[in-house]
């Protein structure tokens, strides 16, 4: 069996056992045959146990068993929920498995398209792996093309665009891959800084790297259908990892959410996307900025159409 098929089988087992919680070998084998993996052949116990060992080695996920007679298998140390890269990879591969098993699903699973930036993604990841500097030809919107060396530290996907966080002669910057016209790998090596790149994005929403201080941001999210149940949406999908709901200050009409964030451009865009469903209470500077933007929009819409 080729490596691609083996990895696909490993991911199928991880996903199936994770979804079931605890499951017997008999149930695993029955589902395996229904999925028509390996042509619908039975998953032998010997092969199953070998796959469990390989999963531990490759993914760092331990599958153990308990009970007597007909043992139940379960995952004991699944840290993929805290590892965004592993979660993304496993979810993507699990989805790929489902689609491959049933071709009719292809038109039933609709995903967001990432229109650009893919061309140099592999090159960036390889340079990060090998800790090699890259020469890039970069052209920001409304700017002339410039070329320079970068030390790529990590890549980040945000709003259907890939970005690379890198150190250049200009300092630590982030560059959108779809604004890079060309790349050239070099033999020059570099060392990663001691800090984890995730720390750079800890206190921001989006990809704007700013030097400002972290602010205490307070939002009032209005309740009810006329406001799109915004409070419920924020609970189910927090705006940021620092989000906390202040139940003492919340009422039947609104919920109060608090954050520790830097007021980036992307934060303002997210708040504007929620239009009249939220109100910025703190900090005053961000509240004033939102007020000025809303007033300028009102003035624009007041103008008579020519």
Secondary structure, DSSP 8 states (H G I E B T S, - for coil): --HHHHHHHHHHHHHHHHHHSSEEHHHHHHHHHHTTGGGG----HHHHHHHHHHHHHHH---EEEESSSS-EEEES---TTT-HHHHHHHHHHHHHHHHHH-GGGGGT-------SS-TTHHHHHHHHHHTEEEEEEE--TTS--EEEEEEEEEEEEETTEEEEEEEETTEEEEEEGGGEEEEEEEEEE----SS-THHHHTT-SSS-------EEEEEEEE-SGGGTTHHHHHHHS-SSTT-EE-TTT--SSEEEEEEEE---HHHHHHHHHTGGGEEEEE-HHHHHHHHHHHHHHHHHHHS---
